[in-house]
Amino acid sequence: MPTDLDEQVSRTLETDVLLLSLLPELLVDLQELGTSADQIVSALHSAGIKPKANVLGLGCGKGAAPVALAERLELRVEGIDALPSFLEAARTLAAECSVSSKCDFRKGDIRDQGMPVISPRCCSCPCLQYLKRELAPLK
C-alpha cells in the first residue's frame, strides 16, 4: 500500500506510484535529476556564497548538485531525499569525487523537516531571494 510520501514523490516525479519502486532501475543512467547542477553552482557563485557555508539540499536525488557544490564551491551540504537508492548513489558520487567529508546524505520527508525557509543551515536571505528570482524560470 503506497504511503502519503510515496504518493507525493510520484506526483513530483510525474509518474505512477506503482512505478516508484522501479525508479532506481529506470533512472540508472541519469545522474542529474531536476535542475542542472551547473545552474545551481552558477547561481550560488553569483550570489557570493562563501566557501564552507552550509547548504541544505531538499530532494537531493542522486547528489549531482550537492556534490558539485561541495567540489566546486567548497560548501558543506546536507542532502535529504526520500529514496534510499538515490541516497546511496549520492554517497557513492561524493566518495568518487572525494567530497564525502563535505556531504551528508540522509533519508527524510522534506515536508517534515520543520525548518524555516531562512535558516542558519541554509543560504543567507539575499542568496535565497536571488535563487528564487533566477531559478523560477527553470520550473
N, C-alpha and C positions, 0 to 999 in steps of 0.2 A: 504494500500500500504506500503510495507516494506521500511524503511529508509536505508540509507547507513550504519548507525550504526547497525541496525538490521542484515543487510547482513554480516557485519564484525563479529559480535558476533556469528552468526550462523555458520560461517566458522570456527571461533576459537573453538567453541564447537563441531564442526563436526556434525552438524545437519541441517535439512532443516529449512529455515527461517519461514515456516508456523508452525513449532513446537515451535518456540521461546516463544510464549505466554503460552505454556503449560509446559515449563521447571520447573517453581516452583513446580507444582504438580508431574511432572515426577521425579524430584530430591529431593523430600521432605525428604527422609530418608538419604540423603547424606549430611553430614556437611562439609567434606573436598572436595574441587573441585580443581583439579590441583596438584601442588607439595605438598607433605606432610608437614604439619605444623611442625612436629618433625624435618624434614630435614632442614627447613628454620631456626628454632630456633638453631639447632646444628651448622649450617654454620655461623650464626651471632655470636653465642657464641664463636666459634673457632676463628673468625676474631677479637675478642676482643672488640666488640662494648660495649660501656659504658651504664649503666642504665641512663634513662631519655633522651637518644638520640632520635631524631626524625626520623621516618622511613615512607616512602611513600609506600603504598601498591596499586599498579595499578592492576585493575582487581581482586579486593579482594574477590569476590564471597560472600559466607555466613559468612566470617570473621574468619574462623578457624585459619589461620596463623596470622593475626593481633592480635587477642585475645590471642593467645599463646605467641606472642612476648611481649605483654603488661603484661601478667600474669607471665611468667617465667623469662623474662629478664628486666622487668620494663621499657620497651620502650614506647614512645609515638608514636602512629601510626595513620596516616591519610589514610583511605581506600577509594578508588574510584572504583565504578562499574557502569555499565550501567543498571542493572536490579533492579528496586525498591524493588521487593520482596526479592532479595538476601541481599540488604542493610538493610531491616527490620529484616531479620534473623540475620545479623551480629550485629545489635544494641541489639537485644534480647540476643544473646550469650554473648556479652560484659557485659550486665546488670547481667545475671545469674552468670558470673564469677567475678563480682564486679570490672571490669576494665573500666567501661563506661567513667570515667574521663580521661583515658589514650587513648581512641579510639574515633576518629571522622570519621564517615562514610558518604559519600555523593555521589550523582548521578553525573556521568560525563562520557564523552567520553575521554578515556585515550589518544587518538590521538590528542586531543585539549588542553592538559594541558600546553603546551608551556614551560615545564621545561626541562632544560638541563639534560643530563644523570647524571652529577655530580652537585648536588645542596645542599645548606645548609639544605634543608628539607629531604635529603636522607642520606644514609650511606656515610662514607668517601670513597675517591678514592681507598685505599687499600682494603677496605671491598668489594667494587663493583667488583674489579678485582678478589678477592677471590671467590665471589659468581659466577661470570661468569665462572671461571675455575671449581668450584665444582658442580654447578647445571647444566652445559651444558650436561653432560651425562644423565640427568633425562628427557630430552626432548623426 
